[in-house]
Amino acid sequence: MSDPLYSGPEPTKLTIHQTDSPKDLLPPDQLKFGRSFTDHILCATWDANKGWSAPSIEPYKALSLDPAAAVFHYAFCCFEGMKAYKDSKGNMRLFRPEKNIRRLNTSAVRIALPAFDEDKVLKLLAEFTKTESRWIPEGRGFALYLRPTMIGTEPDLSVSRPQSALLYIIGSPVGNYFGSSGMKAISLEACSSPVRAWPGGVGDKKVGGNYAPTIVAQESAGTRGFQQVLWLLGDPQVPEQQYMTEVGTMNLFVAWINPETQTKELVTAPLDGTILPGITRDSILDLAQERLVPQGWHVAERRVYMTELKKASQEGRLLEVFGAGTALIVNPIRSISWNGEVIDCGLKEGQEVGEITITMKTWIEDIQYGEVEHSWSVVI
Ligand SMILES: *Cc1c(COP(=O)(O)O)cnc(C)c1O
């Protein structure tokens, strides 16, 4: 971007102030997602007159913000979720990081926060990761979760473009979500009201305002014994019109035998504006094209209606259903409660994960941990 207001933050101006009281690392088996943080924070501020400030890496700290700051009132907030990995040789790696940084820029611009130079923020992200190197736990399933975030900081209660903003990056070491017990298939409750996203909305952006409104529905499904909500769109009064979008904060994949072609097909919802364009989703689609299509599979981005899913299950054509996202890579799904019945998603009794689901996880992890060299995994 040539506009000097949006041409930073400048990595050549980065200052690093190392903490003089480094924290103790938690034992890897005690890591809980998003609960403990590293020693430092990377910050860069933006001002409508001066553009991006020189970035800094400083000891981790609380932020000091005016109570009238735009973020607190009108949800001027967007973020990313990505991971840094340590490979068996001790190298630090990021997985398709340019995609996260691009998505952050897209989210920011959608909610009137400033754009930034993606190559520069990518360099800063790498610098931050290197600074926090000792916080990247070793071993498959372990990683340093990185949370680049941007907020509007201007104290101004008028509903307007914030004239100041803060971009920051924090890191949280994460362990193996499923622990030593291996993967666990989850059961879903399909939900047609409330909806997570809607045509013309911001469901395709990682903006903070998308998440708080999902918690009550999530909790309510939890009281009935379901681990996640399957977000539907389509008239809540008309079951035949309801189609699947995402599961919790994951994209959704269905592996089935297509009734028309009678071939195996891996399907996910198209990026129609209501779907978060997941990097895991994109990676699965690419790998499926490359490695499953030669084995006779078809890959499709299209709507799947609940009636189609139910019919496939009844006819024994539903092979596997899984969620996909950075946190778990894949999350196998056992059943979906919808419209007063339970749709069986194809796992056998006692089976926690299907073949395609686990294969995708293995393929992606092999790349993330540098077991297989691939352009998606960037050594920093
Ligand atoms: C972050 C997110 C995803 C997954 O995206 P990844 O880039 O694969 O981590 C999917 N759906 C929603 C709603 C999300 O917020």
PDBQT file of the ligand as one rigid body, heavy atoms in Angstrom, charges set to zero:
ROOT
HETATM    1  C1  LIG A 401     -10.957 -18.863  13.338  1.00  0.00    +0.000 C 
HETATM    2  C2  LIG A 401     -12.217 -19.488  12.870  1.00  0.00    +0.000 A 
HETATM    3  C3  LIG A 401     -12.240 -20.635  12.049  1.00  0.00    +0.000 A 
HETATM    4  C4  LIG A 401     -11.016 -21.413  11.689  1.00  0.00    +0.000 C 
HETATM    5  O1  LIG A 401     -10.052 -20.702  10.985  1.00  0.00    +0.000 OA
HETATM    6  P1  LIG A 401      -8.563 -21.245  10.905  1.00  0.00    +0.000 P 
HETATM    7  O2  LIG A 401      -7.847 -20.225  10.109  1.00  0.00    +0.000 OA
HETATM    8  O3  LIG A 401      -8.608 -22.570  10.242  1.00  0.00    +0.000 OA
HETATM    9  O4  LIG A 401      -8.087 -21.355  12.316  1.00  0.00    +0.000 OA
HETATM   10  C5  LIG A 401     -13.471 -21.101  11.591  1.00  0.00    +0.000 A 
HETATM   11  N1  LIG A 401     -14.617 -20.497  11.926  1.00  0.00    +0.000 NA
HETATM   12  C6  LIG A 401     -14.644 -19.413  12.730  1.00  0.00    +0.000 A 
HETATM   13  C7  LIG A 401     -15.946 -18.801  13.057  1.00  0.00    +0.000 C 
HETATM   14  C8  LIG A 401     -13.443 -18.883  13.227  1.00  0.00    +0.000 A 
HETATM   15  O5  LIG A 401     -13.480 -17.821  14.032  1.00  0.00    +0.000 OA
ENDROOT
TORSDOF 0
